[in-house]
Amino acid sequence: MSTPIPKNRVQRTSGEIARITGGTLVRGKPDRVHTGVTTNSREATPGCVFVALRGENFDGHAFVLAASRAGASLMLIERRRSLDLPADPELDPEDSAPHVVEVDDTLVAWGALASDHLARWRANTPQGRVVAITGSAGKTTTKSFASALLAEVDATHATLGNLNNRVGVPAMIFALEPHHRFVVLEMGTNLPGEIATLAAIAVPDVAIITNIGLAHAERLGGTRAGVGEEKGSLFAALRESGCAVVNADDDEIARQLPRTAARHTVSFGRAPGSAYRLRARAGTKVVFARAKSEITLDLPLAGEAAAIDFLAALAATEFAVGRSLSLEELARGLARVALPEGRGQIHTLSWGITVIDDSYNANPSSMSAAIDLAVELAAPGKRRIVAVLGEMRELGPAEGEAHAALGDELARARVHTVIGCGGAAIARTLHRAAHGGVRTMAAATTSEAADVACAEVRPGDVVLVKGSRGVQTERVAIALLARDGGKSSTSSPQRTPR
């Protein structure tokens, strides 16, 4: 995972760990206390628990000895895995050797420990609330808005970077401290049942599904309905006292609502009747209706997608808090919003071009939103749009049709030039875009596309940079910003190649 897992101070005895995980304490005494839980032997500290996770390309059991030498005092391992753990020969092996708990599945055990930690926090924090967010696009933006708004009310703990899967969500829960009142957890998926598993660990009080598209559809049936069924598991995990925050503009989300036991639902979107309704928008300024009042605010991001994400976050925040936020609280909260690199940042370069760096990831929904933003910034007919695009991956059977439809969309948006970053799928986009009158250029690699973009763009252009994570289209944004020599009018940090 590219985001480092935060350190934690979770304390449990060997006996408690065995009980929580359904494991067997095969070495050590049950009353020994351990502090901190980690899956990384390089992050192991004296007295911590090391959980030996096993994935497709790694096996944590190979690092048990390293974790022991770093001071880890308990090893959580799979059953029937033989270990050769060092012990101090001058001390009682029961006290000096790392304790060992064997379980059927260390990933399941990792989640069980996190669920237990969250349950204990809840028991000691009656006003504590857990907000969980999933969706095909906008999860991170919504999380950033929600965590910033909640932090105006009380101490808030929120997902860092891409720690939104079965390893990352428990890791974020472990870092939850007693002084926190709110927890905001982003949840992603690319496997059936992953959202249900994460939701069972977190048992959220408030659940947001931002939208349903074809993101990661390859392993979820290849259809919006399949993605919707997976994402809808978040609503299904809500307790009766919980709240489902519903995108009123998304029919697939509406189909998931019958799965929830929650008594409360709050809607957001453009649709008439939405509890949080977007009425108008221009650039970063939004006008929305809430509780029969109309409010105007400036957001830190432009575009309709960002405005809708803000309304989702606001709806969740106000339910979690139990009241409406004042205009002053809203303004202060928005001022503290910080988004990761490549999430729609707009850079105005000194030589007259505007770069939309939306390079972190891509799927059909987020591509459409990014194109809409480019069109808005270009003031139709006044500025050229140059789109530097990589493939949208993990779409399964829908891949070909989705990339062809993207070409048609680029033509309808009257994009001037599209530069492809290599791959058969994006080649299909270029073919359809060219058929619609768009100038297209094919590069074999993202690095080559960066060179082409630097040579082709001219003052006044709006340049959209976007593609799936694995394509690394951020290299194009880096190249364009580097050409500007650090004179960009934005305050975003200088990006470096991965």
C-alpha positions as CSV (number, residue, x, y, z in Angstrom):
1,M,0.0,0.0,0.0
2,S,1.4,3.4,-0.9
3,T,0.1,5.1,2.2
4,P,2.1,4.2,5.4
5,I,0.1,2.5,8.0
6,P,-0.1,4.8,11.1
7,K,1.3,3.6,14.4
8,N,-1.2,2.8,17.2
9,R,-1.2,2.1,20.9
10,V,-3.7,-0.7,21.2
11,Q,-3.1,-2.7,24.3
12,R,-4.3,-6.4,24.7
13,T,-3.1,-9.4,26.6
14,S,-2.2,-12.6,24.9
15,G,-5.3,-14.3,26.2
16,E,-7.5,-11.4,24.9
17,I,-6.0,-11.6,21.5
18,A,-6.6,-15.4,21.3
19,R,-10.2,-14.9,22.4
20,I,-11.0,-12.0,20.1
21,T,-9.5,-13.8,17.1
22,G,-10.8,-17.2,17.9
23,G,-7.2,-18.4,18.0
24,T,-5.1,-20.6,20.1
25,L,-2.4,-19.3,22.4
26,V,0.3,-21.9,21.7
27,R,3.2,-20.1,23.4
28,G,3.2,-17.7,26.3
29,K,1.1,-16.8,29.3
30,P,-2.4,-15.3,28.8
31,D,-1.9,-12.3,31.0
32,R,1.1,-10.7,29.2
33,V,0.2,-7.3,27.8
34,H,1.3,-6.1,24.3
35,T,1.2,-2.6,23.0
36,G,0.7,-1.8,19.3
37,V,-0.4,-3.9,16.4
38,T,1.4,-4.0,13.0
39,T,1.7,-6.1,9.8
40,N,5.1,-4.6,8.9
41,S,8.2,-6.1,10.4
42,R,10.1,-2.9,9.7
43,E,7.6,-1.0,11.9
44,A,7.7,-3.5,14.7
45,T,8.5,-2.0,18.1
46,P,9.3,-3.6,21.5
47,G,6.2,-5.2,23.0
48,C,4.0,-5.1,19.9
49,V,1.9,-7.6,18.1
50,F,3.0,-8.7,14.7
51,V,0.2,-10.0,12.4
52,A,1.6,-12.2,9.6
53,L,-0.7,-11.4,6.7
54,R,-0.4,-13.4,3.5
55,G,-1.4,-12.0,0.0
56,E,-0.9,-13.0,-3.6
57,N,2.6,-11.5,-3.8
58,F,3.8,-11.7,-0.2
59,D,3.8,-13.8,3.0
60,G,4.2,-12.1,6.3
61,H,5.3,-15.4,7.9
62,A,8.6,-14.9,6.1
63,F,9.2,-11.8,8.3
64,V,8.3,-13.2,11.7
65,L,12.0,-13.6,12.7
66,A,12.7,-10.0,11.7
67,A,9.7,-8.8,13.7
68,S,10.9,-10.8,16.7
69,R,14.4,-9.3,16.5
70,A,12.8,-5.8,16.4
71,G,11.1,-6.6,19.7
72,A,7.6,-7.8,18.7
73,S,6.3,-9.8,21.7
74,L,3.4,-11.7,20.1
75,M,3.2,-13.3,16.7
76,L,-0.3,-13.8,15.2
77,I,0.2,-16.5,12.6
78,E,-1.8,-19.1,10.6
79,R,-2.3,-22.5,12.0
80,R,0.3,-25.2,11.2
81,R,3.0,-22.6,10.3
82,S,6.2,-23.7,11.9
83,L,8.3,-20.9,13.4
84,D,11.8,-20.7,14.7
85,L,11.6,-17.8,17.1
86,P,14.6,-16.7,19.2
87,A,14.6,-16.7,23.0
88,D,17.1,-15.4,25.5
89,P,18.7,-18.6,27.0
90,E,19.3,-16.9,30.3
91,L,15.6,-16.2,30.9
92,D,12.4,-18.3,31.2
93,P,11.3,-19.0,27.6
94,E,7.8,-18.3,28.7
95,D,8.8,-14.7,29.4
96,S,11.5,-14.0,26.9
97,A,10.3,-15.6,23.7
98,P,7.6,-14.0,21.6
99,H,4.2,-15.3,22.4
100,V,2.3,-17.1,19.6
101,V,-1.3,-17.1,18.7
102,E,-2.4,-19.3,15.8
103,V,-5.6,-18.5,13.8
104,D,-7.3,-19.9,10.8
105,D,-6.9,-16.7,8.8
106,T,-4.7,-13.8,9.8
107,L,-6.5,-11.2,7.7
108,V,-9.8,-12.1,9.4
109,A,-8.0,-11.9,12.7
110,W,-6.7,-8.4,11.8
111,G,-10.2,-7.3,11.2
112,A,-11.5,-8.9,14.4
113,L,-9.0,-7.1,16.5
114,A,-10.0,-3.8,14.8
115,S,-13.7,-4.5,15.4
116,D,-12.9,-5.1,19.1
117,H,-10.9,-1.9,19.4
118,L,-13.8,0.1,17.8
119,A,-16.4,-1.6,20.1
120,R,-14.3,-0.6,23.2
121,W,-14.0,3.0,21.9
122,R,-17.8,3.1,21.4
123,A,-18.4,1.8,24.9
124,N,-16.3,4.7,26.3
125,T,-17.5,7.4,23.9
126,P,-21.3,7.5,24.1
127,Q,-21.4,10.5,21.7
128,G,-19.0,8.8,19.3
129,R,-20.1,8.3,15.7
130,V,-18.7,6.3,12.8
131,V,-19.2,7.7,9.3
132,A,-18.5,5.2,6.4
133,I,-18.2,6.2,2.8
134,T,-18.1,4.1,-0.4
135,G,-19.0,4.7,-4.1
136,S,-17.6,4.5,-7.6
137,A,-16.2,8.0,-7.6
138,G,-15.8,10.9,-5.1
139,K,-15.1,8.8,-2.0
140,T,-11.9,10.6,-1.1
141,T,-13.4,14.1,-1.8
142,T,-16.4,13.3,0.3
143,K,-14.2,11.9,3.1
144,S,-12.1,15.1,3.0
145,F,-15.1,17.3,3.2
146,A,-16.8,15.3,6.0
147,S,-13.7,15.0,8.2
148,A,-13.0,18.7,7.8
149,L,-16.5,19.7,8.8
150,L,-16.7,17.3,11.7
151,A,-13.3,18.5,13.0
152,E,-15.0,21.9,13.5
153,V,-17.3,20.3,16.0
154,D,-14.9,17.9,17.8
155,A,-11.8,15.7,17.5
156,T,-12.1,13.7,14.3
157,H,-10.1,10.7,13.0
158,A,-10.2,9.9,9.3
159,T,-8.8,7.6,6.6
160,L,-5.4,8.5,5.3
161,G,-4.5,8.1,1.7
162,N,-5.6,4.8,0.2
163,L,-6.0,2.9,3.4
164,N,-9.5,1.9,2.4
165,N,-9.3,-1.9,2.0
166,R,-9.3,-5.0,4.3
167,V,-5.8,-4.1,5.5
168,G,-6.2,-0.3,5.5
169,V,-9.6,0.1,7.2
170,P,-8.6,-1.9,10.3
171,A,-5.3,-0.1,10.4
172,M,-7.1,3.3,10.6
173,I,-9.4,1.9,13.3
174,F,-6.4,0.8,15.4
175,A,-5.1,4.4,15.3
176,L,-8.4,5.7,16.9
177,E,-7.7,7.3,20.2
178,P,-10.0,7.9,23.3
179,H,-10.2,11.7,22.7
180,H,-11.7,11.2,19.2
181,R,-15.5,11.8,18.9
182,F,-15.9,11.1,15.2
183,V,-14.4,8.5,12.8
184,V,-14.6,8.9,9.0
185,L,-13.7,5.7,7.1
186,E,-13.4,5.4,3.4
187,M,-14.2,2.0,2.0
188,G,-13.1,0.7,-1.4
189,T,-13.6,-2.7,-3.1
190,N,-12.6,-4.8,-6.1
191,L,-13.8,-8.2,-4.8
192,P,-17.3,-9.4,-4.0
193,G,-18.1,-9.2,-0.3
194,E,-15.3,-6.7,0.6
195,I,-17.7,-3.9,1.5
196,A,-19.8,-6.3,3.6
197,T,-16.7,-7.4,5.5
198,L,-15.5,-3.8,6.1
199,A,-18.9,-2.7,7.1
200,A,-19.2,-5.6,9.6
201,I,-15.9,-4.5,11.2
202,A,-16.9,-0.8,11.4
203,V,-20.7,-1.1,12.0
204,P,-21.2,2.6,10.9
205,D,-23.7,5.0,12.4
206,V,-23.9,6.9,9.1
207,A,-23.3,5.4,5.6
208,I,-22.8,7.4,2.4
209,I,-22.8,5.8,-1.1
210,T,-21.6,8.6,-3.4
211,N,-22.7,7.1,-6.7
212,I,-22.7,3.8,-8.6
213,G,-20.7,3.4,-11.7
214,L,-18.4,0.8,-13.3
215,A,-15.3,1.3,-11.1
216,H,-13.7,-2.1,-10.4
217,A,-16.6,-3.8,-12.2
218,E,-14.3,-6.5,-13.6
219,R,-14.7,-8.7,-10.5
220,L,-18.2,-7.5,-9.5
221,G,-20.1,-8.9,-12.4
222,G,-19.1,-6.2,-15.0
223,T,-22.4,-4.2,-14.6
224,R,-23.7,-1.3,-12.5
225,A,-26.1,-3.6,-10.9
226,G,-23.2,-5.8,-9.7
227,V,-21.3,-2.8,-8.4
228,G,-24.5,-1.5,-6.7
229,E,-25.1,-4.8,-5.0
230,E,-21.5,-4.7,-3.6
231,K,-21.7,-1.0,-2.5
232,G,-25.2,-1.5,-1.1
233,S,-23.8,-3.8,1.5
234,L,-22.8,-0.6,3.4
235,F,-26.5,0.3,3.8
236,A,-27.2,-3.2,4.8
237,A,-24.8,-3.0,7.7
238,L,-26.5,0.0,9.3
239,R,-28.3,-0.5,12.6
240,E,-31.8,0.7,13.2
241,S,-30.5,3.9,14.8
242,G,-28.3,4.6,11.8
243,C,-28.7,6.9,8.8
244,A,-28.3,6.1,5.1
245,V,-27.1,9.1,3.1
246,V,-28.6,8.7,-0.4
247,N,-27.7,10.2,-3.8
248,A,-31.1,11.2,-5.0
249,D,-29.8,11.4,-8.6
250,D,-28.6,7.7,-8.7
251,D,-31.3,5.1,-9.5
252,E,-29.0,2.2,-8.6
253,I,-28.5,3.6,-5.1
254,A,-32.2,3.8,-4.7
255,R,-32.5,0.1,-5.4
256,Q,-30.2,-0.6,-2.5
257,L,-32.2,1.3,0.1
258,P,-34.6,-1.7,0.9
259,R,-31.6,-3.5,2.3
260,T,-31.1,-1.2,5.3
261,A,-32.7,-1.5,8.7
262,A,-31.8,2.2,9.4
263,R,-34.8,4.3,10.4
264,H,-33.2,7.5,9.0
265,T,-32.4,8.4,5.4
266,V,-31.2,11.7,4.1
267,S,-30.9,12.6,0.4
268,F,-28.6,14.8,-1.5
269,G,-28.3,15.9,-5.1
270,R,-30.0,17.9,-7.8
271,A,-33.3,16.1,-7.7
272,P,-36.3,18.0,-6.4
273,G,-37.1,17.0,-2.9
274,S,-33.5,16.3,-1.9
275,A,-32.9,17.2,1.7
276,Y,-29.6,18.8,0.6
277,R,-30.3,20.1,-2.9
278,L,-27.8,21.7,-5.2
279,R,-29.7,24.7,-6.7
280,A,-27.0,26.5,-8.7
281,R,-23.2,26.5,-9.2
282,A,-20.5,28.6,-10.9
283,G,-16.9,27.7,-10.5
284,T,-16.3,27.1,-6.8
285,K,-19.4,28.9,-5.7
286,V,-22.4,26.8,-4.8
287,V,-26.0,27.6,-3.8
288,F,-27.9,24.8,-2.1
289,A,-31.1,24.4,-0.1
290,R,-31.2,22.8,3.3
291,A,-34.1,22.8,5.8
292,K,-36.1,25.3,3.7
293,S,-33.2,27.8,3.7
294,E,-30.8,28.7,0.8
295,I,-27.1,28.9,1.5
296,T,-24.2,30.2,-0.7
297,L,-20.7,29.0,-0.1
298,D,-17.3,28.9,-1.8
299,L,-15.8,25.4,-2.1
300,P,-12.1,24.6,-2.3
301,L,-12.7,22.6,-5.5
302,A,-14.5,23.5,-8.7
303,G,-17.0,21.4,-10.6
304,E,-20.4,19.9,-10.1
305,A,-19.0,16.5,-8.8
306,A,-17.2,18.3,-6.0
307,A,-20.4,20.2,-5.1
308,I,-22.4,17.0,-4.9
309,D,-19.7,15.4,-2.8
310,F,-19.8,18.3,-0.4
311,L,-23.6,18.0,0.0
312,A,-23.2,14.2,0.8
313,A,-20.5,15.1,3.4
314,L,-22.7,17.9,4.9
315,A,-25.7,15.6,5.2
316,A,-23.7,12.9,7.0
317,T,-21.9,15.5,9.2
318,E,-25.1,17.1,10.4
319,F,-26.7,13.8,11.2
320,A,-23.6,12.7,13.1
321,V,-23.5,15.9,15.0
322,G,-27.2,16.1,15.7
323,R,-27.7,19.6,14.5
324,S,-27.1,22.0,11.6
325,L,-23.7,23.6,11.3
326,S,-23.6,27.4,11.3
327,L,-22.3,29.4,8.3
328,E,-19.1,30.2,10.3
329,E,-18.5,26.5,11.1
330,L,-19.0,25.7,7.4
331,A,-16.6,28.3,6.3
332,R,-13.9,27.3,8.8
333,G,-14.4,23.6,7.9
334,L,-14.0,24.2,4.2
335,A,-10.9,26.3,4.8
336,R,-9.2,23.2,6.3
337,V,-10.1,20.7,3.5
338,A,-6.9,19.1,2.2
339,L,-7.0,16.7,-0.8
340,P,-4.3,14.3,-1.9
341,E,-2.4,14.9,-5.1
342,G,-4.1,14.1,-8.3
343,R,-7.7,14.6,-7.1
344,G,-8.8,17.4,-9.3
345,Q,-6.3,20.1,-8.4
346,I,-6.3,23.0,-10.8
347,H,-3.0,24.6,-11.6
348,T,-2.8,27.9,-13.5
349,L,0.7,28.0,-15.0
350,S,2.6,31.2,-15.7
351,W,2.7,30.6,-19.4
352,G,-1.1,30.7,-19.6
353,I,-2.4,27.1,-19.5
354,T,-4.7,25.5,-16.9
355,V,-3.8,22.0,-15.8
356,I,-6.5,19.8,-14.2
357,D,-4.5,17.2,-12.3
358,D,-7.1,14.4,-11.8
359,S,-4.5,11.7,-12.4
360,Y,-5.0,9.6,-9.2
361,N,-7.5,7.2,-10.8
362,A,-10.2,6.9,-13.4
363,N,-13.5,5.2,-14.2
364,P,-16.4,6.2,-16.5
365,S,-18.2,8.3,-13.8
366,S,-15.1,10.2,-12.8
367,M,-14.0,10.7,-16.4
368,S,-17.4,12.3,-17.2
369,A,-17.1,14.6,-14.2
370,A,-13.5,15.6,-15.2
371,I,-14.6,16.4,-18.8
372,D,-17.5,18.5,-17.5
373,L,-15.0,20.5,-15.4
374,A,-12.7,21.0,-18.3
375,V,-15.5,22.2,-20.5
376,E,-16.6,24.6,-17.7
377,L,-13.1,26.0,-17.3
378,A,-12.6,26.4,-21.0
379,A,-15.7,28.6,-21.4
380,P,-17.0,26.8,-24.5
381,G,-15.6,28.1,-27.7
382,K,-13.0,30.4,-26.0
383,R,-10.2,28.0,-25.0
384,R,-8.9,24.7,-26.3
385,I,-9.2,21.5,-24.3
386,V,-6.4,19.1,-24.5
387,A,-7.0,15.8,-22.7
388,V,-4.1,13.5,-21.8
389,L,-5.8,10.2,-20.9
390,G,-4.8,6.7,-19.8
391,E,-6.9,3.6,-19.7
392,M,-9.8,3.0,-17.3
393,R,-8.9,-0.4,-15.9
394,E,-10.8,-3.1,-14.0
395,L,-14.0,-2.6,-16.0
396,G,-14.3,-6.3,-17.0
397,P,-16.7,-7.0,-20.0
398,A,-17.7,-3.3,-20.1
399,E,-14.1,-2.2,-20.9
400,G,-14.5,-1.9,-24.7
401,E,-17.9,-0.2,-24.6
402,A,-16.8,2.2,-21.9
403,H,-13.7,3.3,-23.7
404,A,-15.7,3.8,-27.0
405,A,-18.3,5.8,-25.1
406,L,-15.5,7.9,-23.7
407,G,-14.4,8.8,-27.2
408,D,-18.0,9.8,-28.1
409,E,-18.2,11.9,-25.0
410,L,-14.9,13.7,-25.8
411,A,-16.3,14.5,-29.3
412,R,-19.6,15.9,-27.8
413,A,-17.6,18.0,-25.4
414,R,-15.7,19.4,-28.4
415,V,-12.3,18.5,-26.9
416,H,-9.6,19.8,-29.3
417,T,-6.9,17.2,-28.8
418,V,-6.7,13.9,-27.0
419,I,-3.3,12.3,-26.3
420,G,-3.5,8.6,-25.4
421,C,-1.0,7.1,-22.9
422,G,-0.8,3.7,-24.5
423,G,-2.9,0.6,-24.3
424,A,-5.5,-1.1,-26.5
425,A,-8.4,0.3,-24.6
426,I,-7.5,3.9,-24.9
427,A,-6.7,3.3,-28.5
428,R,-10.4,2.5,-28.9
429,T,-11.2,5.9,-27.3
430,L,-8.9,7.7,-29.7
431,H,-10.5,5.9,-32.7
432,R,-14.1,6.9,-31.7
433,A,-13.0,10.5,-30.7
434,A,-11.3,10.9,-34.1
435,H,-14.4,9.7,-35.8
436,G,-16.3,12.5,-34.0
437,G,-13.8,15.1,-35.3
438,V,-11.4,15.3,-32.4
439,R,-7.7,15.6,-33.1
440,T,-6.0,12.5,-31.6
441,M,-2.4,11.6,-30.9
442,A,-1.2,8.2,-29.6
443,A,1.8,7.8,-27.4
444,A,3.2,4.4,-26.5
445,T,3.9,5.2,-22.8
446,T,2.9,7.8,-20.3
447,S,6.4,9.2,-20.4
448,E,6.1,9.7,-24.1
449,A,2.6,11.2,-23.7
450,A,4.2,13.7,-21.2
451,D,6.7,14.8,-23.9
452,V,3.9,15.1,-26.5
453,A,1.8,17.2,-24.2
454,C,4.6,19.6,-23.4
455,A,5.2,20.0,-27.1
456,E,1.6,20.4,-28.1
457,V,-0.1,22.6,-25.5
458,R,-0.1,26.3,-26.0
459,P,-1.0,29.4,-23.9
460,G,-4.8,29.5,-23.1
461,D,-5.3,25.7,-23.2
462,V,-7.1,23.7,-20.5
463,V,-5.3,20.4,-20.1
464,L,-7.0,17.5,-18.4
465,V,-4.7,14.7,-17.1
466,K,-6.5,11.5,-16.0
467,G,-6.1,7.7,-16.1
468,S,-6.3,4.7,-13.9
469,R,-3.7,4.4,-11.0
470,G,-1.6,1.8,-12.8
471,V,-1.1,4.0,-15.9
472,Q,0.7,6.7,-13.8
473,T,-0.6,9.6,-15.7
474,E,0.7,11.8,-12.9
475,R,3.9,11.8,-14.8
476,V,2.2,14.1,-17.4
477,A,1.1,16.6,-14.7
478,I,4.6,16.5,-13.2
479,A,6.2,17.3,-16.6
480,L,3.8,20.2,-17.3
481,L,4.4,21.7,-13.8
482,A,8.1,21.2,-14.1
483,R,8.1,23.1,-17.4
484,D,6.6,26.0,-15.5
485,G,9.6,26.1,-13.2
486,G,7.6,26.2,-10.0
487,K,5.7,29.3,-11.0
488,S,2.2,27.8,-10.8
489,S,-0.3,30.0,-9.0
490,T,-1.5,27.0,-6.9
491,S,-0.1,26.1,-3.6
492,S,-0.1,22.3,-4.3
493,P,3.2,20.6,-3.3
494,Q,5.6,19.7,-6.1
495,R,4.9,16.3,-7.3
496,T,7.5,13.6,-7.8
497,P,7.3,10.5,-10.1
498,R,6.3,7.3,-8.4
